């Protein structure tokens, strides 16, 4: 595994998790 690939993968996962969290918070407060 390349270090750069794993770095990009973890960054992508963190972005996806933050988007899911914001969507869930919007659904709760609506």
C-alpha positions as a printed Julia matrix, in Angstrom:
30×3 Matrix{Float64}:
   0.0    0.0    0.0
   1.21   3.5   -0.76
   1.3    6.03   2.07
  -0.28   8.66  -0.17
  -3.18   6.37  -1.1
  -3.98   5.58   2.54
  -3.75   9.29   3.38
  -6.22  10.19   0.63
  -8.51   7.34   1.69
  -8.62   8.5    5.3
  -9.25  12.07   4.17
 -12.13  10.92   1.96
 -13.63   8.89   4.81
 -13.44  11.86   7.18
 -15.15  14.11   4.61
 -17.92  11.55   4.05
 -18.43  11.14   7.8
 -18.67  14.91   8.29
 -21.27  15.15   5.5
 -23.32  12.33   7.04
 -23.14  14.02  10.45
 -24.34  17.35   9.07
 -27.21  15.64   7.25
 -28.25  13.8   10.43
 -28.1   17.01  12.46
 -30.23  18.8    9.84
 -32.78  15.99   9.93
 -32.96  16.11  13.74
 -33.36  19.9   13.91
 -35.92  20.02  11.11
